[in-house]
């Protein structure tokens, strides 16, 4: 069977498992024991490409499955082959998936340099008890959703008797038929009622981490949107850009929700939130059906999470940068974070608490659902491709002009307006990054791509200047607070105050130079 899976997967807090199971059992459930064996090459080609190849015993039947990432956070390519019943496990055979898109992708990965096939080895296994129930979602967005509660363990096979295990406790919601928005509505309801959080970590990924003994995985950074050649109307552009933001946010949020306190993951999640907020602001109007692109509802929880994740980190980073410079200038030693009320408040909740918060998880689920909306023949039409490109052109031009105008008068701006100029510059950068591939493909290929890269490079000096200026503004405010309880901090207050004028001049000059940069969106 060749399918495109559309599903949500949530982790269940240990204290909520009984309640989730009880809620699931309010309908007819089927209990199945799933014993799966996962295969990969010795150099882990499949996991590196986001693919899974497994042989699973489902009750008494054996099923061979290959999966691969789809075009957004909900979609997965999947092909299943029923191998019948039997006590002994059948041999794994990738050829069974031949003739399917995901099977052809698998075959390419397993092709050796000499034309033969790269051998497969068993990497890990799972032993799961699954409770499934089909639930019909009523209303305009009707759907039939399979709910699956998985409880068990992943076992890593390291070639030694000392196997390593990881517990599994998750709920999967898979769309069987109907409107994807019905699936989204159900996912939102269950995640809110039971404190669930969206997870991007598959069982195969858990096993890979066990094998590698990984405590922390690298943070996921931003990548350019992938625009479909089949559709470039306003809604398709919105979906592609939001999907690009989520591709950065979701893996980092998933790790943090599971307990990671890795600074780079937190930093990259905040960058993803900034990029998403730019998309919500600047891409509004690309679709006449504004009920789907609900920036008014989505933005507040994003702002709350961004600020909460950054309150302590921003101050710590500023202090880390400021202290060596102050020592070099002869400042007396003072730790501005000792007794800091903001630091105390920030430590009251962990990064995991912030990411697992109901409002933030609700927004993630809603945004994932937005990226999966199918084109419709009814209702208000989104902007056509040419009109959408023109709107992006106008918004880039407006932000560019604002940045140059802010530069001309930067030294005379009030502090809050100087901060606003920095935020506008970030929006200009992110919107330029979103739009660059579109203009390159629509209006000149490599020449336009090179022009976009030159423009983005021209923004960097202003970004650096305004970033440094903002850091010193945060440091100045922080040391002013500290001076009320520790007079030694007045040295830092005076030192940073004396630097303000020169810093503002550097910002003005850097912003003014943006005006000289050739604009890649110009015809």
Secondary structure, 3 states (H helix, E strand, C coil): CEEEEEEEEEECCHHHHHHHHHHHCCCCCEEEEEEEEEEECCCCHHHHCCEEEEEEEECCEEEEEEEEECCCCCEEEEEEEEEEECCCCCCCCHHHHCCCHHHHHHHHHCECCCCCECCCEEEEEEEEEEEEEEEEECCCCCEEEEEEEEEEEEEECCCCCCCEEEEEEEEEEEEEEECHHHHHHHHHHHHHHHCCEECCCCHHHHHHHHHHCCCCCCCCCCCCCCCCCCCCCHHHHHHHHHHHHHHHHHHHHHHHHCCCCCHHHHHHHHHHHHHHHHHHHHCCCCECCCCCCCHHHHHHHHHHHHHHHHHHHHHHHHHHHHHHHHHHCCCCCCCCCCCCHHHHHHCCCCHHHHHHCHHHHHHHHHHHHHHCCCCCCCCCCECCHHHHHHHHHHHHHHHHHHHHHHHHCHHHCCHHHHHHHHHHHHHHHHHHHHHHHHHHHHCCCHHHHHHHHHHHHHHHHHHHHHHHHHHHHHHHHHHHHHHCCCHHHHHHHHHHHHHHHHHHHHHHHHHHHHCCCCCCCCC
